[in-house]
Amino acid sequence: MRRWQRNLAAYCPRMVAYHSVLPPNLAGVNVASSTTDWQYQLLCLWVSQQQITGEQAAQVIDSIISEVLFDVAQAMRVVHQINQDPDYLLSAPIVLIDVQQAIAKAAELWQAWQDAQLANYFPNSVPVIKQPEELRQRTSAQVYQTLIQVLNGQYTLHDLALKMKRNVVQVSHSLLPYIRSGLVELISIPDLPNPIHTPILKTPPTLADSTKQLVACVDDSPLVCQTMEALLTAAGYQFVGIDDGLRAFAVLLSRKPDLIFLDLVMPNTNGYEICSKLRSLPAFRKTPILILTGNDGIVDRVRAKLVGASDFLSKPVDAGTVLAVIRKHLAQGATSY
């Protein structure tokens, strides 16, 4: 799912939020029993509806194939089985793949990965800061600020490459000195939920007045805001997304949402500062404010409580948990956790 969402963001950016709430004719697709991958069906549907071009669909497919073949090359030991089922055919072919060209492209990337001394590392791993104080002492202030913003436990090396608009080999190689010195660690995180099997695709039971309730999300990641928008609007809530922390205070003051999600780490500001400022105003003293972060540490939790946060959610967020927490806090008000 991370690969799918990442390639949508790269080649079909305006469809990122739409894929989370599948059209009715795809909502019942069972991945395990379907003869055609639902992601491919969705690309075919969007092309037929002229939501995306055939070229965009081809770019998504080509990129996904390259990533999968790269993973196969790195796995070294691979067990394969040829599917002889004659029914396993694409109902609507939208692109022809040159097999040799696809393999050559993956092989070229794998060779570049090896040449950069990255053979023992995986591009689907997530870099996180292991020793922040030592990292601060050994880097410039500008480099340190950049690292703490992007190495927050939310992004794989592939994701970082897209976010920074650079090649994954270049991004990974630039982090290699920090990884080898133990200042940065590569970890694995769960995949994003599959929308085919996620209950939130069907609008869940909500409070009778939920359509009047406005939920705000302040997060510098457009992907997070778009995903939250798709989830919450499908559940019947109004939504406002703010991807600029410096602009957040003014927008929140003007819209006065019923509940606020705040990203903990953002450029030029952070969730603590915004939460503290909001709590100083009478209009927001009873508003539920939920901190979002990839670092689920006790220090962060204590600090969030001190500035008046109502709750603390770890990223990547679970759809069911988000909806349950919203209903809980909208019923309770701003009771601190």
Summary of the structure (lengths in Angstrom):
residues: 337
radius of gyration: 21.7
end to end distance: 31.7
largest distance: 67.4
contacts: 974
relative contact order: 0.10
helix: 51%
strand: 11%
